[in-house]
Amino acid sequence: MNHRHRKILHAIFAHPVSANIPVSGVEAVLKELGAELSTGGHGQLQVRLAGKAHAFRHHGHDLSPDQVRELRRFLTDCGIEPSTQYPL
């Protein structure tokens, strides 16, 4: 995982929640983590990672704080811990 991807991953887990994380960057990070991505209708991104599946809705180019929290919960459930697995 390159430095840019690690920065985005750490931004997802940052406090306070960031509101300017680009969807394209999140998709790249998820692919680097080994996720299978597919797109559904109405701005839906379907993700399968570590045996878990989730559908995220996004509107526009950046994720909202609520979407970032939802993504953070999903990654935590999948066992992703950026501070130990992917340090900056």
N, C-alpha and C positions, 0 to 999 in steps of 0.2 A: 504494500500500500504506500503510495507516494505521500509526500508532505502535504500537498493540497487536500487529499482525501482525508488524511488524519486531522487536519484543521477543521474540516466540515464535520467529521465525526465528533470531535471535541466540542464544537459549537452546538451540536444537538444536545449534548449532556451538560452544557454550561448553565450556570445560575447567575443572573436571571435569564429567563428563556429568551433566546434571540428570535427576532421576527423577520430577519432578512437572509434566511438560508435558501439558496436557489434549489429548485426542484431538480434541475439537471445535475447538480452536484450531489444531491442525495441519491439519485439513481446510480451515479457512478460509484459512490461509496457502497451502496447495497450490492452492486455487482462485484466489487472487490471483496466483499465479505462472503461471496458465494451464493447470493440470493438469486432466485429465478424471478424475473419481472415480466409482467404482461400488463397491457392497458385495457381498461374497460371503457364503457361509455360514460359521458358526463364528467370527465376529468378524474377518473378513478385509476389508481395504480395498484395492481394486485402483486403482492410480495409473498414468496415462499422462502423461508430461511430456517434451518435447523429443525425441520419437521413441523414448523408452525406456519400458518398462513394468515394474512391480514390484507384488507383493502383500505387504502388511504385515498381520500378525496383531496384534490388540490385545485385551486382556482387561481390562475395567474402563474407568475414566474417564481414567486417566493412562498414558503410555507408560513402560515399564521402561527402564533404562539401555541394555540390549541393543537394544531397539527404536529408541531414539534414535540409537545408533551406526549401525544399519542404514539409518535414514532419512537420516542425515548422508551416508553413502556414496552413497546413491541421488541425493541433491541435488547432491553434488559431481560425480558422473558426468554429471549433466544440465547442468553448467556454472554452477551457482548459487554465487555467492561473496558472502555477506551483507555482509562488511566493506567491499567496494568498490561493490557494486551497490545495497545497501540500508542505508546508515549510519543509526545511531540519532540 
